[in-house]
Amino acid sequence: MTGQENIEKTKAAYAAFSAGDVEAASAELADDIEWITAGNSAVSGTRRGKKEVLDFWMQLAGKGFSTRPEYFLGDDERVVVLTSITLDGETADQADVLTFRDGKVVKFQSAGDTAMQERIWGTK
């Protein structure tokens, strides 16, 4: 896959996620995806596999999570999304890094406001 193809897949997935279309949003996730949430909040850590990721999405939905991507940058292996997230009424900037292998997202790692995450979810 080219960087532009990966960016287009990522844009489509973010649009589907924002529209509440879980099936389309998760279509490009590898079955063995590794999803990493930074920090020391109760939701920080690594999730493995699509089921754990979808369960996490449901947990986020319970706090009114939304994401508004502003920039997509990528190459043949990674796409970086600079986005603004809203969670439980608070807004923060976040950077998401999606790693692609064979056309699927095998790793998703976010870097954002870990203090906000701890305020909302509590600490481990």
C-alpha positions as CSV (number, residue, x, y, z in Angstrom):
1,M,0.0,0.0,0.0
2,T,1.1,3.5,-0.6
3,G,1.1,6.3,1.9
4,Q,-1.8,8.0,0.1
5,E,-3.9,4.8,0.2
6,N,-3.3,4.4,3.9
7,I,-4.3,8.0,4.5
8,E,-7.5,7.5,2.5
9,K,-8.3,4.3,4.5
10,T,-7.7,6.2,7.7
11,K,-9.9,9.2,6.7
12,A,-12.7,6.8,5.8
13,A,-12.3,5.0,9.2
14,Y,-12.4,8.2,11.2
15,A,-15.5,9.4,9.2
16,A,-17.2,6.0,9.9
17,F,-16.3,6.2,13.6
18,S,-17.7,9.7,13.8
19,A,-20.9,8.5,12.1
20,G,-21.3,5.6,14.6
21,D,-20.6,3.0,11.9
22,V,-18.6,0.5,14.0
23,E,-18.4,-2.1,11.2
24,A,-16.9,0.3,8.7
25,A,-14.7,2.0,11.3
26,S,-13.2,-1.4,12.3
27,A,-13.0,-2.9,8.8
28,E,-9.3,-2.1,8.3
29,L,-8.2,-3.3,11.8
30,A,-6.1,-6.4,11.8
31,D,-7.6,-9.3,13.9
32,D,-4.5,-9.1,16.1
33,I,-4.3,-5.3,16.4
34,E,-2.4,-3.8,19.3
35,W,-4.2,-0.7,20.6
36,I,-2.1,1.4,23.0
37,T,-3.5,4.1,25.3
38,A,-0.8,6.2,27.1
39,G,-0.8,7.3,30.7
40,N,-1.8,5.9,34.1
41,S,-5.5,6.2,33.8
42,A,-7.9,3.3,34.4
43,V,-8.2,2.9,30.6
44,S,-4.5,3.2,29.9
45,G,-2.6,0.2,28.6
46,T,-2.5,-2.2,25.7
47,R,-5.5,-3.9,24.2
48,R,-5.0,-6.9,21.8
49,G,-7.4,-8.0,19.2
50,K,-10.5,-6.5,17.6
51,K,-12.9,-7.6,20.4
52,E,-10.9,-5.7,23.1
53,V,-10.7,-2.6,20.8
54,L,-14.4,-2.7,20.1
55,D,-15.2,-3.1,23.9
56,F,-12.9,-0.1,24.5
57,W,-14.9,1.9,21.9
58,M,-18.1,1.1,23.7
59,Q,-16.5,2.3,27.0
60,L,-15.5,5.6,25.3
61,A,-19.0,6.0,23.9
62,G,-20.3,5.9,27.4
63,K,-18.4,9.1,28.1
64,G,-19.5,10.9,24.9
65,F,-16.2,10.5,23.1
66,S,-15.7,12.2,19.8
67,T,-12.7,12.9,17.6
68,R,-12.3,15.7,15.0
69,P,-9.2,15.0,12.9
70,E,-7.5,18.0,11.5
71,Y,-4.4,16.6,9.7
72,F,-3.4,13.3,8.2
73,L,0.3,12.6,7.4
74,G,1.6,9.3,6.2
75,D,4.0,7.1,4.4
76,D,3.9,3.5,3.3
77,E,3.8,2.1,6.8
78,R,2.3,4.7,9.2
79,V,-0.4,7.4,9.3
80,V,-0.3,10.1,11.9
81,V,-3.6,11.9,12.7
82,L,-3.6,15.2,14.6
83,T,-7.0,15.4,16.1
84,S,-9.1,17.2,18.7
85,I,-10.9,14.8,21.0
86,T,-13.8,15.5,23.3
87,L,-14.5,13.2,26.3
88,D,-17.0,13.8,29.1
89,G,-17.3,17.4,28.0
90,E,-13.5,18.1,28.0
91,T,-11.5,18.8,24.8
92,A,-7.8,18.1,24.2
93,D,-5.4,17.7,21.3
94,Q,-4.2,14.2,20.5
95,A,-1.9,12.5,18.0
96,D,-2.8,9.0,16.8
97,V,-0.3,6.8,15.0
98,L,-1.6,4.0,12.9
99,T,0.8,1.3,11.7
100,F,-0.2,-0.6,8.6
101,R,0.9,-4.1,7.4
102,D,-0.6,-5.8,4.4
103,G,-3.3,-3.1,4.1
104,K,-4.5,-3.5,7.7
105,V,-3.9,-1.5,10.9
106,V,-1.8,-3.7,13.2
107,K,-1.0,-1.0,15.8
108,F,-2.8,2.1,17.0
109,Q,-1.1,4.3,19.5
110,S,-2.4,7.6,20.9
111,A,-0.5,10.4,22.6
112,G,-2.8,13.0,24.3
113,D,-3.7,14.7,27.5
114,T,-3.0,11.9,30.1
115,A,-4.0,14.2,33.0
116,M,-7.4,14.6,31.4
117,Q,-7.7,10.9,31.0
118,E,-6.9,10.4,34.7
119,R,-9.5,13.1,35.8
120,I,-12.2,11.4,33.7
121,W,-11.4,7.7,34.2
122,G,-9.4,7.8,37.5
123,T,-6.0,6.3,37.9
124,K,-4.9,2.7,37.9
